[in-house]
Structure formats: structure tokens, C-alpha cells
Amino acid sequence: MVARKRDPPFRYAVETVDFYRTQEGKTLRIGETEDGMLSVEILKDGAWTAAPLGMIGLRLQPTTRRLKASEIKTLPN
């Protein structure tokens, strides 16, 4: 898990952020607050946009992988 403080667009103060890539090539940014609230964003056209909360479950799929630190460094803020 990559612990990074984030500025908005997250609606709540995010304590930790994880990044995932689905088999279909979608890149997800999952944020978690101190009290356990989750948020999800998807990378579209080089920008992070809010994604349906149901997409959080994609991180648990066997075909989805957590991104390495070197891959995360190449993503936009």
C-alpha cells in the first residue's frame, strides 16, 4: 500500500491511496480515510475522474494487479 496524502478531488481527507490496473487496462486510484471510508477514481484521458463506488470491487479481482512504486511515479497527480 502506498501512503500518500492527496488533495481534492477526493471528497474526504484521504490517508492512504492504492493504485491498481485491471486486465482491461483501466487504472484505478482507491483512497481510504482514517475511518475506513473508500473512494475510487479512474484515469481517463490523462486525468483522474470520479468512478462509481462499485468499481472498488475490481481491485479484488484475480486479474487486477496493484501497481509498483515505479509505475505510480509515472501517473498524473
C-alpha positions in Angstrom: 0.0 0.0 0.0 1.3 3.4 -0.9 0.6 6.0 1.8 0.3 9.4 0.1 -1.6 12.5 1.2 -3.8 13.7 -1.6 -5.5 17.0 -2.3 -9.0 17.0 -3.8 -10.8 15.7 -5.9 -11.3 13.2 -3.0 -14.3 14.4 -1.0 -12.8 13.4 2.3 -9.4 13.6 3.9 -7.6 10.6 2.4 -5.0 8.9 4.5 -3.9 6.1 2.1 -4.0 5.7 -1.6 -3.6 2.5 -3.7 -3.3 2.2 -7.4 -4.5 -0.8 -9.5 -4.6 -1.8 -13.2 -7.4 -4.1 -14.4 -6.9 -6.7 -17.1 -8.8 -4.4 -19.5 -6.2 -1.7 -18.8 -8.2 0.6 -16.5 -6.1 2.4 -13.9 -7.8 2.9 -10.6 -6.9 5.1 -7.6 -8.5 3.9 -4.4 -8.4 6.2 -1.4 -9.2 5.3 2.2 -9.8 7.7 5.0 -8.8 7.3 8.6 -12.2 6.0 9.5 -12.3 3.5 6.6 -14.4 5.3 4.0 -13.3 4.3 0.5 -13.3 6.4 -2.7 -12.5 5.4 -6.2 -11.2 7.3 -9.3 -10.4 6.1 -12.8 -7.7 7.6 -15.0 -9.4 8.8 -18.3 -7.6 10.8 -20.9 -4.7 11.6 -18.5 -7.0 12.9 -15.7 -8.5 11.3 -12.6 -12.3 11.3 -12.6 -14.7 10.0 -10.0 -15.8 6.4 -10.7 -18.8 4.5 -9.5 -18.2 3.1 -6.0 -19.0 -0.4 -7.4 -15.7 -0.2 -9.2 -13.8 -0.6 -5.8 -14.5 -4.3 -6.1 -12.4 -4.5 -9.2 -9.2 -4.3 -7.0 -10.1 -7.7 -5.6 -10.4 -9.5 -9.0 -7.6 -12.0 -9.6 -6.9 -10.3 -13.0 -6.3 -6.9 -11.4 -2.9 -6.0 -10.0 -1.6 -3.4 -7.7 0.8 -1.0 -9.4 4.5 -0.9 -8.4 6.0 2.3 -7.0 7.9 2.9 -10.3 4.6 2.7 -12.2 2.8 5.0 -9.8 5.5 7.7 -10.2 4.5 7.9 -13.9 0.9 8.7 -13.2 -0.6 12.2 -13.1 -1.5 13.8 -9.7 
